Amino acid sequence: MTQCADLLIELGTEELPPRALPELEAAFASEIDKGLEAAGLGHQGLESFATPRRLAVLLRQVPAEQASRTVERRGPAVAAAFDDAGKPTPAALGFARSCGVEMADLQTLETDKGHWLVHRQMQLGSALAKLLPDIVATALAALPIPKRMRWGNNDAEFVRPVHWLVLLYGDQVIDADIMGISAGRETRGHRFHCPEPLQINEPSGYAGMLQRQGWVIPQFSERREQVRQQVMQAAAALGGQAIIEEELLAEVTALVEWPVPITGHFDARFLSVPQEALMSTMQDNQKYFPVIDTDGVLMPHFITIANIDSQSPERVQEGNERVIRPRFADAEFFWTQDRRQTLESHLPGLKTVIFQQRLGSLFDKTQRITAMAEWLAPQIGADREQAKRAAQLCKCDLQTLMVYEFTELQGIMGRYYAAHDGETKAVAQALEEQYFPRQAGDKLPTSAEGQTLALADRLDTLVGIFAIGQKPSGTKDPFALRRAALGVLRILIESQLPLDLQTLLQQAAKAYPAAVPAEKAVPEVLDYMLERLRAYYADQGVIPEIFESVLALRPLKPLDFDARVHAVAHFRELPEAEALAAAHKRIHNILRKQEVDTEAAIVDGELLSEVAELSLFNALEELQPRIGALFDQADYTAGLTALAALRGPVDTFFEQVMVMAEDPKTRANRLALLGQVSRLLIRVADLSRLP
């Protein structure tokens, strides 16, 4: 029986990019796993580790060597291997020679495609120690690192310089040299708390030893939860609660090996500045966690995570407070200065800001958005004048000092400045909501004016960029058109807006000058947006065949598209669904081969002679009015559920009736009957596409 033992692989580096660390950890573990699997070396469990200075994988009970296996090599067909006299042909002799054996050592393989010469040979497995260096090197080369660097005098390349390597199998070091580093059993603990090397005796003790002796919590997930709990407890001690965004939490976790919470404070006078601006600089610039009270109002405190258990934590606190003070003073200055002029006063300045060279300035874009908003507002119940006013001001805050410094506050500061200028609540709210959703899964605009502005802005961008031939490629999407398209679709579907997508795009195209071929771009933009629904439904767990069945009919109202998708998903759960989908596929193929015009086909009841075809005809006569009415009301789920009653008559028809009868009139009549069935089955979706 093959010996098995635990295997530890650790790569020690200088500080890794914090935002990339979770992805690097997952990719490294996955590539090592794939490499071992491809080599036929299984394991009984995998655990990955990642800190600022290491990537590591622990695999349980890995075999010491590959199992021996029979390797089969196929040669020429037997018919081509021997001549009429039964002597080997040159092809057969050449095959035997290439295998290093005599003709007598070859065997015959019988398959459903014929008989073949074959050579079978027992191949002994290679040792793990021989295979592992290449597996690790291949895994490192496959990591998602956009830009690699060199260091020292060797040619090794990685995201950061590599300083140590551990390849430990059981209690034995696997001899290898990777990236100019010789493998050993020594790891490193915390840079300051444990600067001396630590010796690993066996892989299973790796994590515990690092935590006990090295002042390092090696599991990323464990460290992240510890940071979360520390921040929550520190905030509770201040009488508030911390705002913990998952992205920031992950980044902070990737910056520390031994997290220690530090509570800081700032001058309460800064709370007169919009709290989003203060929170933005805390989170984005300083990696602090803001603290709010029970009403969601920012408190004059923050929590940061240090990577050292300092003997003088008050000095660490003072340092962090000293760093944040000038940033808050800048925000206070911007807030004061920006309010000295109105949002509207920035409108002429947008003429100097280019949106896109061929599509004009932000002022030009504002004019197009305004025209679109005026037309769109009544369609969704928004106040036309409020929507128009919001559209006129929608890009003005981009000219303010605050947004120039903190670009992520676009829209948010527009709301504050509009309120300060005396604009209505609807206008102010729309200025912020125009950017919703900001990213996948983000909240949607709730006001009708906000929905109007959000749709008008995105539709203008989509049509314009496609019109000048700069649609997204597989890797490049500089104008974030994927996000814009998905944002439009989410607003229309999740906000229950029954608007026709093609009409919206055509209206957006009308605002462009003749020099921009916007109207010609509409069909391509429409196809692109409908295709974006694929990912939208995939994220909801909808199988591709359901999406394809609805897409085949190209409903142009995303809300209607959504209703059809969910109706088909419900229909697919019915016991009759599979049989009806198969029957529809069969009907579709028959009608396609016979080139039957299903829309023009009329059934002559006098020509129906078989009991089964009469039964199907009567079932259709009974069901069509009721199901048709349900479909006309867009009650697709009820309609498809009622459609299940056709399963029995359809199955019986195919069992007992010869569709392609010899009599031309009878044949044509039966094809017309199937045409009627097909018309009903395809009212909601092309059910023949279901699995």
VMD Tcl script that draws the C-alpha trace (Angstrom):
set ca {
  {0.00 0.00 0.00}
  {1.33 3.46 -0.95}
  {2.58 5.57 1.95}
  {0.65 8.80 2.62}
  {1.54 11.86 4.66}
  {0.55 15.52 5.03}
  {2.10 18.02 2.64}
  {2.83 21.69 3.44}
  {3.73 24.23 0.76}
  {4.54 27.78 1.89}
  {5.89 30.69 -0.14}
  {7.25 33.57 1.94}
  {7.39 37.02 0.36}
  {7.58 40.70 0.99}
  {4.18 42.31 1.67}
  {1.68 41.15 -0.94}
  {-0.89 43.52 -2.53}
  {-3.71 43.57 0.05}
  {-6.64 43.81 -2.35}
  {-5.32 40.88 -4.38}
  {-4.51 38.62 -1.43}
  {-7.84 36.69 -1.20}
  {-7.76 35.98 -4.93}
  {-4.11 34.91 -4.79}
  {-4.86 32.56 -1.89}
  {-7.77 30.91 -3.69}
  {-5.88 30.65 -6.99}
  {-2.75 29.19 -5.40}
  {-4.74 26.51 -3.57}
  {-6.75 25.73 -6.70}
  {-3.68 25.43 -8.94}
  {-1.85 23.16 -6.49}
  {-4.97 21.01 -6.18}
  {-5.32 20.78 -9.98}
  {-1.64 19.95 -10.39}
  {-1.77 17.09 -7.90}
  {-5.01 15.78 -9.36}
  {-3.57 15.83 -12.88}
  {-0.60 13.84 -11.59}
  {-2.92 11.27 -10.03}
  {-2.01 12.30 -6.50}
  {-5.19 12.70 -4.50}
  {-5.53 13.95 -0.94}
  {-8.02 13.87 1.92}
  {-8.46 17.58 2.46}
  {-6.98 20.96 1.63}
  {-6.53 24.05 3.79}
  {-5.17 27.34 2.46}
  {-3.46 30.19 4.31}
  {-2.69 33.79 3.40}
  {-1.11 36.66 5.28}
  {0.65 39.80 4.03}
  {3.90 37.82 3.80}
  {2.87 34.31 2.79}
  {0.75 32.00 0.69}
  {0.47 28.43 1.94}
  {-1.42 25.21 1.35}
  {-1.73 22.20 3.66}
  {-2.89 18.96 2.04}
  {-3.86 15.94 4.11}
  {-2.63 12.42 3.36}
  {-1.00 12.83 -0.03}
  {0.47 9.63 -1.55}
  {4.25 9.44 -1.71}
  {4.12 8.31 -5.33}
  {1.78 7.81 -8.22}
  {0.07 4.47 -8.63}
  {1.40 2.27 -11.41}
  {-0.89 2.21 -14.41}
  {-1.34 0.57 -17.77}
  {-0.64 2.93 -20.65}
  {-2.43 2.06 -23.88}
  {-1.23 3.27 -27.25}
  {-3.39 2.65 -30.30}
  {-1.86 1.86 -33.67}
  {-3.22 1.33 -37.19}
  {-6.45 -0.49 -37.93}
  {-6.08 -4.28 -38.21}
  {-7.33 -4.09 -41.81}
  {-4.39 -1.82 -42.64}
  {-1.88 -3.69 -40.48}
  {-1.72 -6.90 -42.53}
  {-1.65 -7.57 -46.26}
  {-3.65 -10.23 -48.11}
  {-1.04 -12.85 -47.20}
  {-1.37 -11.99 -43.49}
  {2.04 -10.38 -43.28}
  {2.54 -7.13 -41.31}
  {2.44 -3.99 -43.42}
  {5.03 -1.21 -43.10}
  {2.48 0.71 -41.01}
  {2.24 -2.14 -38.49}
  {6.01 -2.72 -38.39}
  {6.60 1.02 -37.89}
  {4.11 1.11 -35.03}
  {5.79 -1.85 -33.30}
  {9.21 -0.25 -33.78}
  {8.01 3.07 -32.31}
  {6.77 1.18 -29.25}
  {10.10 -0.65 -28.92}
  {8.54 -4.11 -29.18}
  {8.12 -6.96 -31.64}
  {4.89 -7.55 -33.60}
  {4.14 -10.51 -31.35}
  {3.95 -8.19 -28.35}
  {1.12 -6.12 -29.85}
  {-2.51 -6.81 -29.01}
  {-5.85 -6.15 -30.70}
  {-8.42 -3.61 -29.49}
  {-12.04 -4.01 -30.53}
  {-14.28 -0.93 -30.62}
  {-17.59 -0.08 -32.20}
  {-15.60 1.54 -35.01}
  {-13.45 -1.48 -35.80}
  {-10.38 -3.46 -34.74}
  {-7.04 -1.80 -34.00}
  {-3.52 -2.79 -33.09}
  {-2.67 -1.66 -29.59}
  {0.35 -1.72 -27.32}
  {-0.19 -1.91 -23.56}
  {2.61 -1.24 -21.12}
  {2.77 -1.01 -17.35}
  {4.10 2.40 -16.32}
  {5.52 2.79 -12.85}
  {4.40 5.86 -10.93}
  {6.76 8.76 -10.21}
  {7.55 9.91 -6.70}
  {5.82 13.00 -5.26}
  {9.25 14.47 -4.49}
  {10.10 14.37 -8.19}
  {6.79 15.84 -9.38}
  {6.14 18.51 -6.75}
  {8.67 21.19 -7.83}
  {7.12 21.41 -11.30}
  {3.59 21.39 -9.84}
  {4.44 24.31 -7.53}
  {6.28 26.27 -10.23}
  {3.37 25.78 -12.64}
  {0.88 26.90 -9.98}
  {2.87 30.07 -9.26}
  {3.14 30.88 -12.96}
  {-0.65 30.55 -13.34}
  {-1.54 32.98 -10.54}
  {-3.61 36.04 -11.61}
  {-0.78 38.58 -11.44}
  {-1.13 41.32 -14.09}
  {2.38 42.67 -13.59}
  {5.32 40.67 -12.22}
  {8.61 42.00 -10.90}
  {12.22 40.83 -10.71}
  {14.58 41.20 -7.80}
  {18.20 40.41 -7.04}
  {20.42 38.87 -9.71}
  {18.18 36.00 -10.83}
  {15.50 35.82 -13.49}
  {12.65 34.85 -11.17}
  {9.46 36.90 -11.49}
  {6.63 37.24 -9.01}
  {4.25 39.85 -7.66}
  {6.70 40.53 -4.78}
  {10.24 39.30 -3.97}
  {10.30 35.77 -2.51}
  {12.39 35.17 0.62}
  {11.68 31.64 1.78}
  {10.09 28.40 0.61}
  {8.76 25.46 2.60}
  {8.09 22.08 0.98}
  {7.51 19.65 3.81}
  {6.17 16.12 3.29}
  {5.58 14.44 6.63}
  {8.77 15.24 8.51}
  {10.91 15.35 5.37}
  {11.91 18.36 3.29}
  {11.41 17.91 -0.45}
  {14.53 19.06 -2.22}
  {13.69 21.76 -4.74}
  {14.77 25.16 -5.97}
  {11.96 27.50 -7.02}
  {12.37 31.18 -7.91}
  {15.99 30.97 -6.82}
  {15.05 29.82 -3.31}
  {15.93 26.40 -1.90}
  {13.11 24.64 -0.09}
  {13.43 24.05 3.63}
  {11.41 23.70 6.81}
  {11.93 27.21 8.21}
  {9.13 29.77 8.16}
  {8.96 33.33 9.49}
  {6.69 34.71 12.15}
  {5.59 38.32 12.66}
  {8.08 40.82 11.25}
  {8.48 42.61 14.62}
  {7.17 40.27 17.31}
  {9.00 37.17 16.02}
  {11.82 38.12 13.62}
  {13.77 34.86 14.08}
  {13.07 31.84 11.81}
  {10.74 29.14 13.10}
  {11.32 25.47 12.35}
  {8.33 23.36 11.28}
  {8.59 19.77 12.46}
  {5.53 18.44 10.63}
  {2.82 20.04 8.44}
  {-0.16 19.58 10.75}
  {1.48 21.75 13.42}
  {2.09 24.66 11.03}
  {-0.89 26.90 11.83}
  {-0.81 26.34 15.58}
  {2.91 27.01 15.84}
  {2.65 30.25 13.84}
  {-0.13 31.49 16.12}
  {1.48 30.42 19.41}
  {5.09 31.29 18.69}
  {5.07 33.46 15.60}
  {2.40 36.04 16.44}
  {0.69 35.24 13.14}
  {-2.89 34.13 12.49}
  {-2.31 32.35 9.15}
  {-5.93 31.59 8.16}
  {-7.34 34.57 6.29}
  {-10.96 33.78 7.21}
  {-10.15 33.37 10.91}
  {-8.17 36.61 10.95}
  {-11.00 38.45 9.16}
  {-13.56 37.33 11.72}
  {-11.24 38.33 14.54}
  {-10.90 41.81 13.01}
  {-14.68 42.03 12.65}
  {-15.28 41.11 16.28}
  {-12.56 43.48 17.53}
  {-14.06 46.40 15.59}
  {-17.60 45.63 16.74}
  {-16.54 45.37 20.39}
  {-14.53 48.60 20.23}
  {-17.50 50.43 18.70}
  {-19.88 49.06 21.32}
  {-17.55 50.34 24.05}
  {-17.96 53.82 22.53}
  {-21.75 53.50 22.65}
  {-22.11 53.14 18.88}
  {-21.76 50.63 16.08}
  {-19.10 50.35 13.43}
  {-19.73 50.54 9.70}
  {-17.98 47.45 8.40}
  {-17.91 47.21 4.62}
  {-16.82 43.74 3.49}
  {-14.35 45.07 0.93}
  {-12.60 47.24 3.52}
  {-12.68 44.40 6.06}
  {-10.93 42.11 3.58}
  {-8.33 44.75 2.75}
  {-7.55 45.43 6.39}
  {-7.33 41.70 7.07}
  {-4.81 41.43 4.22}
  {-2.67 44.17 5.80}
  {-2.14 42.55 9.21}
  {-0.85 39.27 10.62}
  {-1.63 40.02 14.27}
  {-4.63 42.41 14.43}
  {-4.92 44.79 17.37}
  {-7.80 47.33 17.54}
  {-7.06 51.00 18.20}
  {-9.81 53.50 19.02}
  {-9.33 57.06 17.79}
  {-11.22 60.34 18.10}
  {-11.51 63.59 16.16}
  {-12.78 67.12 16.79}
  {-16.60 67.18 16.86}
  {-16.59 70.39 14.81}
  {-15.86 68.31 11.70}
  {-19.28 66.67 12.03}
  {-20.73 69.77 10.34}
  {-19.23 68.40 7.10}
  {-21.44 65.83 5.29}
  {-20.70 62.54 7.00}
  {-20.23 60.73 3.69}
  {-17.17 62.89 3.00}
  {-15.66 62.13 6.41}
  {-16.45 58.44 6.10}
  {-14.98 58.32 2.61}
  {-11.60 59.64 3.69}
  {-11.62 57.38 6.78}
  {-12.39 54.26 4.77}
  {-10.62 54.87 1.48}
  {-7.55 56.81 2.54}
  {-6.89 55.63 6.10}
  {-8.57 52.20 6.21}
  {-10.46 53.21 9.37}
  {-13.87 51.95 10.42}
  {-16.31 54.82 11.13}
  {-18.64 54.68 14.15}
  {-22.30 55.75 14.03}
  {-24.98 56.07 16.71}
  {-28.34 54.28 16.79}
  {-29.81 56.89 14.43}
  {-27.09 56.30 11.84}
  {-25.38 59.61 12.59}
  {-21.58 59.68 12.51}
  {-19.86 59.92 15.91}
  {-16.48 61.66 16.43}
  {-14.67 58.32 16.72}
  {-13.04 55.74 14.49}
  {-11.45 52.32 14.87}
  {-8.27 51.22 13.15}
  {-6.45 47.89 13.19}
  {-2.74 47.86 13.99}
  {-0.39 45.07 12.96}
  {1.51 45.20 16.23}
  {0.69 44.82 19.90}
  {2.36 48.05 20.97}
  {3.61 48.70 24.48}
  {2.43 52.30 23.99}
  {-0.97 52.04 22.26}
  {-1.74 55.64 23.15}
  {1.07 56.76 20.85}
  {-0.34 54.66 18.01}
  {-3.73 56.27 18.68}
  {-2.24 59.77 18.66}
  {-0.46 59.08 15.38}
  {-3.66 58.00 13.67}
  {-5.58 60.98 15.04}
  {-2.84 63.33 13.84}
  {-2.98 61.86 10.30}
  {-6.77 62.19 9.93}
  {-6.96 65.80 11.16}
  {-5.61 67.57 8.04}
  {-7.76 65.39 5.77}
  {-10.87 66.43 7.67}
  {-9.71 70.07 7.57}
  {-9.47 69.80 3.77}
  {-12.99 68.36 3.55}
  {-14.24 71.16 5.78}
  {-12.60 73.74 3.51}
  {-14.08 72.18 0.36}
  {-17.54 72.11 1.95}
  {-17.30 75.77 2.89}
  {-15.95 76.92 -0.47}
  {-18.36 74.90 -2.62}
  {-21.42 76.39 -0.92}
  {-20.36 79.91 -1.94}
  {-21.77 79.30 -5.41}
  {-24.79 77.38 -6.64}
  {-24.76 74.08 -8.46}
  {-26.30 75.75 -11.49}
  {-23.36 78.13 -11.74}
  {-21.15 75.16 -12.66}
  {-23.23 74.33 -15.73}
  {-21.24 76.50 -18.23}
  {-18.01 74.98 -16.91}
  {-19.12 71.54 -18.12}
  {-18.48 72.75 -21.70}
  {-14.75 72.46 -20.99}
  {-14.95 68.87 -19.71}
  {-14.84 66.24 -22.46}
  {-17.13 63.25 -21.99}
  {-15.81 61.55 -25.13}
  {-14.03 63.25 -28.02}
  {-16.62 62.34 -30.65}
  {-19.62 62.62 -28.30}
  {-18.80 66.06 -26.97}
  {-18.53 67.59 -23.53}
  {-20.35 66.88 -20.29}
  {-22.49 69.90 -21.14}
  {-23.55 68.19 -24.37}
  {-24.29 65.00 -22.45}
  {-26.34 67.00 -19.94}
  {-28.44 68.43 -22.76}
  {-29.12 64.95 -24.14}
  {-30.01 63.59 -20.70}
  {-32.39 66.52 -20.18}
  {-34.19 65.84 -23.48}
  {-34.45 62.14 -22.64}
  {-35.67 62.86 -19.10}
  {-38.42 65.18 -20.35}
  {-39.73 62.43 -22.62}
  {-39.26 59.60 -20.12}
  {-40.64 61.19 -16.94}
  {-44.36 60.84 -17.84}
  {-43.77 57.21 -18.88}
  {-42.93 56.22 -15.31}
  {-45.01 58.69 -13.34}
  {-42.27 61.21 -12.59}
  {-42.86 64.94 -12.46}
  {-41.65 66.25 -15.83}
  {-40.41 69.63 -14.52}
  {-38.66 68.10 -11.50}
  {-37.00 65.49 -13.71}
  {-35.95 68.15 -16.20}
  {-34.45 70.33 -13.46}
  {-32.57 67.37 -11.98}
  {-31.23 66.48 -15.44}
  {-29.95 70.03 -15.96}
  {-27.99 69.89 -12.69}
  {-27.00 66.19 -12.79}
  {-23.29 66.67 -13.64}
  {-22.68 70.02 -11.98}
  {-21.26 68.60 -8.75}
  {-18.39 67.14 -10.79}
  {-17.02 70.69 -10.91}
  {-16.98 71.12 -7.13}
  {-13.83 70.95 -5.01}
  {-15.25 68.16 -2.86}
  {-16.03 65.81 -5.74}
  {-12.76 66.68 -7.47}
  {-10.95 65.43 -4.36}
  {-13.36 62.58 -3.52}
  {-14.74 61.34 -6.84}
  {-16.74 58.59 -5.14}
  {-18.97 61.33 -3.68}
  {-20.44 62.30 -7.06}
  {-24.19 62.52 -6.73}
  {-24.01 62.46 -2.94}
  {-22.56 65.96 -2.84}
  {-24.97 66.97 -5.60}
  {-27.80 66.16 -3.18}
  {-26.24 68.21 -0.38}
  {-25.49 71.22 -2.58}
  {-28.94 71.12 -4.21}
  {-30.59 71.13 -0.80}
  {-28.39 74.04 0.25}
  {-29.40 75.95 -2.91}
  {-33.09 75.52 -2.11}
  {-33.85 72.96 -4.82}
  {-36.79 70.66 -4.13}
  {-36.34 67.38 -2.26}
  {-37.24 65.46 -5.43}
  {-34.46 67.17 -7.41}
  {-31.88 66.70 -4.65}
  {-32.77 63.03 -4.24}
  {-32.63 62.40 -7.99}
  {-29.12 63.88 -8.18}
  {-27.85 61.18 -5.82}
  {-29.99 58.36 -7.18}
  {-28.83 58.87 -10.79}
  {-25.80 56.73 -9.91}
  {-27.80 53.87 -8.35}
  {-26.94 51.02 -8.63}
  {-23.26 51.91 -8.29}
  {-22.14 48.27 -8.47}
  {-23.56 44.76 -8.63}
  {-26.14 44.13 -5.93}
  {-26.31 47.81 -4.97}
  {-29.58 49.57 -4.11}
  {-31.77 51.03 -6.88}
  {-33.24 54.54 -7.16}
  {-36.54 54.69 -5.29}
  {-37.99 57.98 -6.56}
  {-39.55 58.26 -10.02}
  {-37.32 61.27 -10.78}
  {-34.25 59.30 -9.68}
  {-35.25 56.39 -11.91}
  {-35.75 58.78 -14.82}
  {-32.29 60.29 -14.41}
  {-30.57 56.94 -13.86}
  {-32.13 55.48 -16.99}
  {-31.55 58.56 -19.18}
  {-27.87 58.81 -18.24}
  {-27.08 55.13 -18.86}
  {-29.09 54.86 -22.08}
  {-27.32 57.92 -23.48}
  {-23.91 56.41 -22.71}
  {-24.77 53.01 -24.16}
  {-26.15 54.34 -27.44}
  {-23.38 56.91 -27.90}
  {-20.42 54.64 -27.21}
  {-21.79 51.87 -29.42}
  {-22.45 54.42 -32.18}
  {-18.77 55.36 -32.36}
  {-17.68 51.71 -32.41}
  {-16.22 51.46 -28.91}
  {-18.33 48.62 -27.54}
  {-16.76 46.52 -24.76}
  {-14.30 43.78 -25.63}
  {-13.61 40.66 -23.60}
  {-11.17 42.49 -21.31}
  {-11.78 46.21 -21.87}
  {-14.82 48.22 -20.88}
  {-13.54 51.77 -20.22}
  {-17.01 53.33 -20.12}
  {-18.42 50.59 -17.83}
  {-21.09 49.66 -20.38}
  {-21.67 46.24 -18.82}
  {-22.52 47.89 -15.53}
  {-24.65 50.53 -17.29}
  {-26.63 47.89 -19.20}
  {-27.22 45.79 -16.11}
  {-28.23 48.91 -14.18}
  {-30.91 49.76 -16.77}
  {-32.21 46.19 -16.76}
  {-32.33 45.98 -12.97}
  {-34.20 49.29 -12.68}
  {-36.77 48.23 -15.29}
  {-37.27 44.76 -13.81}
  {-36.93 45.25 -10.07}
  {-38.73 48.60 -10.03}
  {-41.58 47.09 -12.06}
  {-41.36 49.52 -14.99}
  {-43.10 48.04 -18.09}
  {-41.05 50.00 -20.63}
  {-40.00 48.79 -24.07}
  {-36.22 48.65 -24.29}
  {-36.07 49.25 -28.02}
  {-38.24 52.36 -27.72}
  {-36.03 53.69 -24.92}
  {-32.88 53.21 -27.01}
  {-34.45 54.82 -30.07}
  {-35.49 57.82 -28.00}
  {-31.99 58.16 -26.54}
  {-30.55 58.02 -30.07}
  {-32.72 60.94 -31.21}
  {-30.86 63.32 -28.90}
  {-27.57 62.81 -30.80}
  {-26.60 65.02 -33.74}
  {-26.55 63.61 -37.26}
  {-22.75 63.28 -37.14}
  {-23.14 60.45 -34.61}
  {-24.87 57.37 -36.17}
  {-26.78 56.65 -32.97}
  {-29.98 55.29 -34.52}
  {-28.00 52.73 -36.51}
  {-26.43 51.50 -33.28}
  {-29.76 50.75 -31.58}
  {-30.15 47.12 -32.82}
  {-26.63 46.25 -31.66}
  {-27.16 47.89 -28.26}
  {-30.48 46.06 -27.90}
  {-28.83 42.69 -28.61}
  {-26.04 43.52 -26.15}
  {-28.48 44.40 -23.38}
  {-30.65 41.33 -23.89}
  {-27.50 39.23 -23.72}
  {-26.59 40.87 -20.40}
  {-29.73 39.28 -18.98}
  {-27.97 35.93 -19.30}
  {-25.60 36.76 -16.45}
  {-28.42 38.42 -14.48}
  {-30.47 35.21 -14.45}
  {-27.43 32.95 -14.04}
  {-26.75 34.76 -10.74}
  {-30.31 33.88 -9.70}
  {-29.75 30.19 -10.43}
  {-31.85 30.12 -13.62}
  {-30.52 27.43 -15.98}
  {-29.33 28.63 -19.42}
  {-32.02 26.66 -21.30}
  {-34.79 28.62 -19.58}
  {-33.14 31.90 -20.52}
  {-32.61 30.72 -24.10}
  {-36.25 29.60 -24.42}
  {-37.45 33.13 -23.57}
  {-34.72 34.92 -25.53}
  {-35.84 33.02 -28.65}
  {-39.03 35.15 -28.62}
  {-37.11 38.40 -27.89}
  {-39.58 40.13 -25.55}
  {-38.51 43.77 -25.62}
  {-39.87 44.75 -22.22}
  {-37.40 43.51 -19.57}
  {-40.22 43.30 -17.01}
  {-42.16 41.05 -19.39}
  {-39.00 39.05 -20.09}
  {-38.63 38.51 -16.34}
  {-42.24 37.35 -15.95}
  {-41.72 34.81 -18.73}
  {-38.48 33.49 -17.25}
  {-40.06 32.88 -13.86}
  {-43.16 31.34 -15.44}
  {-41.05 28.91 -17.47}
  {-38.98 28.07 -14.38}
  {-42.24 27.25 -12.56}
  {-43.56 25.28 -15.53}
  {-40.36 23.21 -15.67}
  {-41.10 21.91 -12.17}
  {-44.44 20.43 -13.30}
  {-44.47 16.65 -13.95}
  {-45.84 17.24 -17.46}
  {-43.13 19.73 -18.46}
  {-40.48 17.34 -19.69}
  {-42.87 15.41 -21.95}
  {-44.40 18.60 -23.37}
  {-40.95 20.11 -24.03}
  {-39.92 16.92 -25.84}
  {-43.18 16.91 -27.81}
  {-42.68 20.55 -28.77}
  {-39.17 19.78 -29.97}
  {-40.57 16.92 -32.07}
  {-43.36 19.13 -33.45}
  {-40.88 21.90 -34.21}
  {-38.64 19.52 -36.18}
  {-41.55 18.06 -38.15}
  {-42.96 21.46 -39.09}
  {-39.51 22.82 -39.98}
  {-38.77 19.89 -42.30}
  {-42.16 20.19 -43.98}
  {-41.83 24.00 -44.19}
  {-45.27 24.49 -42.62}
  {-46.43 28.07 -42.03}
  {-47.85 27.63 -38.52}
  {-49.51 31.04 -38.56}
  {-51.50 30.29 -41.74}
  {-52.31 26.64 -41.01}
  {-56.05 26.01 -40.50}
  {-57.46 22.69 -39.27}
  {-60.43 21.20 -41.13}
  {-62.50 19.34 -38.55}
  {-64.17 17.23 -41.26}
  {-60.85 15.61 -42.13}
  {-60.14 14.43 -38.58}
  {-60.82 10.69 -38.56}
  {-58.62 9.19 -35.83}
  {-59.83 9.26 -32.23}
  {-56.46 10.59 -31.00}
  {-56.39 13.53 -33.42}
  {-60.00 14.40 -32.59}
  {-59.12 14.28 -28.90}
  {-56.18 16.65 -29.44}
  {-58.29 18.99 -31.59}
  {-61.05 19.12 -28.93}
  {-58.49 19.75 -26.18}
  {-57.09 22.66 -28.17}
  {-60.55 24.09 -28.81}
  {-61.26 23.99 -25.10}
  {-57.89 25.26 -23.85}
  {-57.00 27.92 -26.40}
  {-59.50 30.62 -25.31}
  {-58.69 30.22 -21.60}
  {-54.92 29.95 -21.99}
  {-54.85 32.69 -24.63}
  {-56.66 35.06 -22.27}
  {-54.16 34.31 -19.50}
  {-51.23 34.93 -21.84}
  {-52.81 38.17 -23.09}
  {-52.98 39.34 -19.46}
  {-49.30 38.37 -19.00}
  {-50.33 35.76 -16.43}
  {-47.76 33.43 -17.86}
  {-47.43 31.15 -14.85}
  {-51.15 30.34 -14.78}
  {-51.21 29.94 -18.57}
  {-48.29 27.51 -18.68}
  {-49.73 25.57 -15.74}
  {-53.02 25.17 -17.64}
  {-51.01 24.16 -20.71}
  {-49.90 21.03 -18.88}
  {-53.33 19.55 -19.66}
  {-52.17 19.08 -23.27}
  {-49.62 16.44 -22.33}
  {-52.03 13.50 -22.48}
  {-53.67 14.34 -25.83}
  {-50.27 15.15 -27.41}
  {-48.67 11.92 -26.19}
  {-51.64 9.88 -27.42}
  {-51.60 11.64 -30.78}
  {-47.97 10.70 -31.43}
  {-48.55 7.14 -30.23}
  {-51.60 6.46 -32.40}
  {-51.57 8.84 -35.39}
  {-49.36 8.76 -38.47}
  {-48.69 12.42 -39.17}
  {-47.18 11.87 -42.60}
  {-50.23 10.11 -44.03}
  {-50.24 9.12 -47.70}
  {-53.31 11.26 -48.46}
  {-52.04 14.83 -49.03}
  {-55.14 16.49 -47.49}
  {-55.00 14.32 -44.37}
  {-51.27 14.95 -44.02}
  {-51.67 18.71 -44.45}
  {-54.53 18.75 -41.92}
  {-52.50 16.90 -39.31}
  {-49.57 19.23 -39.86}
  {-51.96 22.17 -39.39}
  {-53.13 20.59 -36.12}
  {-49.54 20.36 -34.93}
  {-49.09 23.94 -36.05}
  {-51.90 25.00 -33.71}
  {-50.25 23.10 -30.86}
  {-46.93 24.78 -31.66}
  {-48.49 28.27 -31.68}
  {-49.86 27.68 -28.21}
  {-46.65 26.16 -26.85}
  {-44.55 29.08 -28.08}
  {-46.67 31.93 -26.75}
  {-44.49 32.46 -23.68}
  {-41.21 30.83 -24.66}
  {-39.77 28.31 -27.05}
  {-40.40 25.28 -24.85}
  {-38.58 23.05 -27.32}
  {-35.32 24.51 -25.96}
  {-35.90 23.17 -22.46}
  {-33.78 20.17 -21.44}
}
mol new
graphics top color blue
foreach p $ca { graphics top sphere $p radius 0.5 }
foreach p [lrange $ca 0 end-1] q [lrange $ca 1 end] { graphics top cylinder $p $q radius 0.2 }
display resetview
